[in-house]
Amino acid sequence: MEPTRRLWAVAGLALGLAAFGVVLARPVALVGSVLLAGWILSRQYLFYRATVGFSEELSVTQVSEKTAIRTDESVAATLTATVGQSRRIECVLEAGLPITAAATAPLELHLSPEQRRASMTTSVQWPVAGRHSFEQATVTVTDGLFREQWPAGPTETVTVEPRGPRNFHVGAGGDRIATAYGEHDAGQLGSGLEPAELREYVPGDTADRIDWKATARLGTPYVREFEAETDRKTVLVVDHRRSLDQGPVDETKLDYLRELSLAITDSASQLDDPLGLVTVGEQGVTERIHPAATPDRYTTIRRTLLDLDTTGQSSAGLSDSTQARLRGRQPKTLADVRRSLATLEAEDGRFADRLRPFYAQRQQYLERISEDPLYGAVETTLTREQGPVLTVLCTDDRAQTELLETVKRATRNGGTVLVLLAPTVLYEQGGLTEVERAYDRYVEFEEFRRELSRIDGVTALEVGPGDRLSAVLTAGENRSVRAHAGGGS
Amino acid sequence: MEQSEWERTESSLLGRDGVQHWSGWLAAVVVVGTFSISHGLGGLVAGLVTAVVWAALGTPSAIAAGTVLLIAQTPDGVDPLGAAVVAIGLFALVLAPAVTARDAAGYAAVAVLTTAALGVLAWLAVDPLGLWLTTVVLTLAGLTVAYGLHRYLRLRLGMLGRVEEQSTEDTP
């Protein structure tokens, strides 16, 4: 209970009268001081009664429109106050918004003595991720002489999640896999630390390779073989063309693939695998980082991935030399096809007439593929690298034919390929009816993914939001159940 | 949250009617009457001036004005009976809003008890302690009662328990 200026004025008057009496030596002045003190205390009692009664009648609610939101999202917050019966006390209510919330207007209510209910709604932005609790609303009442403040009403908790991919799903056919990239078998024996097997000594083995303990135990010379220590050269090929921009804000195909690429970069860094990066825009390669196993290289790749955005005008991101290389690049087989076609065109006869359309079609097809930026990027990258390379292709399922050819190209020369596919169907926004239709499209995608996985040395995985995938699969299951029930009856 | 439309020094809990109500005017008449009875014609003028101040500025100013006028009326010293009569008149101004107060009996009881208690305290203290020490004693007594009521209000609002809980939580 704080005194207002008016009350201080009355208290000052009482003390002034007493001082006046002291100065004039007139005790009768104390009569005024005593009366004023009685006046103040009786008013204080009135305020006490009114405040206690008011607090018992007051009902305060503060509600956020949504309690689970993403960072920088704006939601409506409403403060409501209700009192039972009319009273003569002024009241101001202030919502207990967390300090991390930014309201467009102060969430305050002024409840005049005649009002029984008041409500206010304002838009609140939440820029900081985390769990934020509203403080209780602050009630301030005054009668002009005294003022009191106290917290009232329930609190509300808002959970703010950071933007970006969530409920991450990496798997095949709707099943999640534990790891897509990590430790790997070398596939050969040699010098190393991990014991692989014991075998009998054969002439030609050096004496230092004999395992003397095993020899003593088994009575004949034995040699211990070890797993060869190898590094797996990995090239991340990340597609950031326009189609990768599909999806909600900060949850696009590219965002999911970026997260996965960053995880692969971290894994490669832990395993000391040489890692390179090729990013592909609309017209070709926009960034090329050659494989290396140095900390600087991992950092550069990480930064490049974080800066990556979808591009519509990729020539801006291309170096002159890269563009020149892309223009001049021709698949080795294309020349052969053209030569064969020229030969056929020069020849006459039924056999040539029969073959000519097939070669013409093949030529057209190969030209189309060669124009595909992803194919071109893989072609130029793998031509430069020597030895087996693990190519990690991060893209979507828009251009399936081109992707198939690209994967086939990457598996040449003993290369292995990990295809991380963002199924378009999982990034589309839609209601329940669209979800049922989406199931059919997911089945089509799954067929394509399996087709890729059937290629030797290729692992194709889907990458996307798990909740959306679950919804699509559930819709498909429900439809099957309905169809089954309909057929049964 | 000051009430600008409320120029007089009064609690809004009494409403505008608290001043303009007949009980207020009746108290003003009592003031004029008690001044007149105790101090004759001069007292009548002092009473009228006090009533005008009450109507214009409110009860505290009227009490202060009435006290000053009482001292002015008796330059050679006031007799206790005359002072008591005027004090009763001025106390009527303090008591008048009880008619419009929601808890009339409680308000009147507090007004009577606190005024009487402080008055008796002043009466008892002024001779042995002297005037200025009596002023100090009265101030301390008033502050003690006011602070006690303040703490009790916070207790009723549940704020004292809250503070104790917080301090317990803060203790390692």
Interface residues (C-beta under 8 A of the other chain):
Chain A: M1 T4 R5 R6 A9 V10 L13 L15 G16 L17 A18 A19 F20 G21 V22 L24 A25 R26 P27 V28 A29 L30 V31 G32 S33 V34 L35 L36 A37 G38 W39 I40 L41 S42 R43 Q44 Y45 L46 F47 Y48 R49 A50 T51 V52 S55 R88 I89 E90 V92 P113 T140 T142 D143 G144 L145 F146 R147 E148 W150 P151
Chain B: M1 E2 Q3 W6 T9 E10 S11 S12 L13 L14 G15 T59 P60 S61 I63 A64 G66 T67 V68 L70 I71 T74 G77 V78 A83 V86 A87 L90 F91 V94 A101 R102 D103 G106 Y107 V110 A111 T114 T115 L118 G119 A122 V126 L131 W132 T134 T135 L138 T139 G142 V145 A146 L149 H150 Y152 L153 R154 R156 L157 G158 M159 R162
